[in-house]
Amino acid sequence: MDTYHDGGDSELGAQKETFKNRLSEAIDNPLTLENTDTYVDDALGAVINLVDDVVAKYDTQPGAEWQQLGEVNGKEHEDAALKHFGLEDVEDILRHLEDKASQFAAIDQVIAQANEASDVFVPPDSTPVPQATGSGTGMEKKGKQPKLENLLFVLMNDFGIDPDDPEAVSIVRGSVNTNMMREEPYYQVTVPGIDKVILVCQEYGNATFVFNGEWVREQVNSNRSSENEPERPLADYTKEELGKLIKDNPGQGARILTKKNFTANLVNALKGGFSQQKLDKPVDTRYLRGSRSSKDLPLVPDGYVTLGDIMERLDVGEKHRSRIRDVAIDLERKGKITMGVYRSEENRRIFAFTGEDAQTIMEEKRRRTRSIPEGFVGVRDIMNETGAAKHTVRSTAEKLGLLGEAGLPIIFSPSEAEKIRAAIESRQPIPEGYVPVTKFVREDQQRRGRQDVSYGDVWRTIEQLELIPVKAGGVFYLSEDEAGQVAAKVEQLVSERLAVKRREKISLKGLSDAIGEEYTAVRRAAEKLGIIEKGGSSKGRYLSVEEQGEMIKYLKERRARRARAKGQLGGTALK
């Protein structure tokens, strides 16, 4: 029973408004280039501080029964306080912030694993750079700006594109020379789903370029002064030449400066708005509300078809949702359908289509879907087998003429896959005494009768063991001893994770490994829930299925309410 007392309805109303305004201030900030690095952390900190203040205010009044309970029933305590002040949706907001933090964590991983090119992308202009004289005082080193992180986050949230999907995004890091004033390289980012090619440099002051992918392929890359001259790729153009391309070909590209409205300009350019007028068009870049103000959207009209409806009609599972959405985005870009944004009865933001447009989407999805014959493999399979980065696999397949028709799933026959593996492994000799990490681990797991090890499992284990692989020819190598350590750790990880999924008994340490949570946090949770005695031994103590459920629920709530979420969100088994 809620026994809280306040000084009257007017005082309570004023306090509710104050807390509501603080919540809005915390989560209504737009994403900018300046706040990209701290965007989620700042909001999480502000919301968590708000929750603490709400509970403290709730407890100061006579009759507040919770003030004597301390940490016991902490969640119920907070829920009661939040409900009293009309902030019941804070839990959903925190969960949404966790999701955004996990996106940034994934983005950091994608950037770290980007393939590297030996060529300088966007080489210096022909105009000589003035040489410094004297002591060099005042020649300060330029800082970095998270423009690539900003770009990938926008792709995830405004376009539904997963940067970790090798079929959705290609990221290649160029090189820099010692005689260049620029110390950071340009990256070339290719996004087939929206057919855009982006050149972006993390160094302060360097412009970002966005181009129409089809035009780049047909007009720019094939630009040659004579038939004997090789094709010149977009990344080989200087800034000066890129600027001229944009000027001479209106509607095919845009130059985006690192100014206050960088993110909004970037969103507009990715949508094809290349003119300055379209670049400056107002865009909502607030990403921290779960619904993106969905309450203000109209309800789905009668007769309209949602993505969920399309999935049901196609008889496919949840994993196909993003693929269907990508098809819809591509069709809208080509002007064949219209994607409407509405809200559901539960006030969730949702895409919906007319019956005719839904039929067009389903027909296109069926066209792009093909059954995978026995023995055929995809890009990720070859990544897992060779240890090569996703771009390495794609670029190798492309050079061998094995990518197939655009828009269809990328699969390879056994003979094609063998050609790709051989080409990857022949690019550079294996360092003496070293083995390709992922291939070694998968072969080890296969000897043990396992087939369920992913590239991500291996890479996370390498990071946990603080090992430093050698990268050669797009493949990561470790010494055989180090690779053996990784194999053993992966075996343990997979075993524990499968135990949770199969609803088997598991130790505290096993649960910790399975869900990616620190052991100390798991143990404290077990003590809080009375599963083990405080300070007592957990040796020989195995968690039942019911206890696992309690623990997982408790830990998820703990992360949502208390963790500052520095991008290290575990929970592999929970997703």
CORNORVEN-V244335 format. One record per helix or strand of 2 or more residues. SS is the DSSP state (H for helix, E for strand). FROM is the first residue (numbers start at 1). LEN is the number of residues. Records with the same first field share a line. If there is no record, write none. Layout:
SS: FROM-LEN ; FROM-LEN
//
This chain:
H: 9-19 ; 36-24 ; 65-4 ; 74-11 ; 90-23 ; 147-13 ; 213-8 ; 234-3 ; 239-10 ; 262-9 ; 276-4 ; 294-3 ; 307-8 ; 318-16 ; 355-14 ; 379-8 ; 390-10 ; 414-13 ; 437-11 ; 455-10 ; 480-22 ; 508-8 ; 519-10 ; 545-18 ; 572-3
E: 115-2 ; 170-4 ; 186-6 ; 196-6 ; 208-5 ; 253-4 ; 305-2 ; 340-4 ; 349-5 ; 377-2 ; 411-2 ; 434-3 ; 470-3 ; 475-5 ; 506-2 ; 542-2
//
